[in-house]
Structure formats: C-alpha cells, structure tokens
Amino acid sequence: MASVLVVDDAAFMRMSIRKMLEDNGHSVAGEASNGVEAIEKYIVLKPDIVLLDISMPEMNGLEALRRIKEIDKDSKIIICSAMGQQQLLAKAVEYGVNDFIVKPFEPSRLMAAIEKVLK
C-alpha cells in the first residue's frame, strides 16, 4: 500500500483523509497545512503520493505542485480541491499533476485515484 503526504490547510480535512487512507490500508507519511510545508516534508519523507489542496495560505497547491515536480519529476501528486476551481486544472495538468478529485469526495473515489497513479 502507499505512503501518502496529506496537504490541506483545514485540519478536519486532513483528519478525514487520514481516516479514509488508513481504513483502506494506506499509511500517512505526514501532514502539511500549506505548500511550503508540503515541499519541506516531501523532501524529507519521500512519500509515494501527495494529496494536495489548491487553496492554502503561504503557498498554494499549484505552486507546490510545480516545485515538487521540479525536485522529483516522478512524484505522484493528486490535487484534491473544491468545486469552482476547475479553471486551475489546466495549470495543474501543465505542471504534471497525476489526477484531480473534487471535494467532497467518497473514499472510493480517493482509492481509485490512488490506484490509478500507482500504476
């Protein structure tokens, strides 16, 4: 199963995603509440997958995605973001995102995205 870095500025969302992951046999390598922390933790933890929110303080998810891909072009990143941010999807694809899921999502959708990017 995968080790996952969960990045979201909302603590309740990180907790919810952690539960979904652990209930389905995955492990949470770490958590971050903004893009700056995400990059720092990615470098140290080397997770299999990063689940990344777009709207966060200090550095948004798109910039974190771009920088993580510069550090490791083979990184596996799934954007998890709210409705109304689809216009940002084109930029995420340009930066190399592996998948995109819309909040709120069911655990089955998250697991399908993880399986997809691990292939």
PyMOL commands that set and color helices and strands:
alter all, ss='L'
color gray80, all
select helices_A, chain A and resi 11-23+35-45+61-71+86-95+107-118
alter helices_A, ss='H'
color red, helices_A
select strands_A, chain A and resi 3-7+27-32+49-52+77-82+99-103
alter strands_A, ss='S'
color yellow, strands_A
deselect
rebuild
show_as cartoon
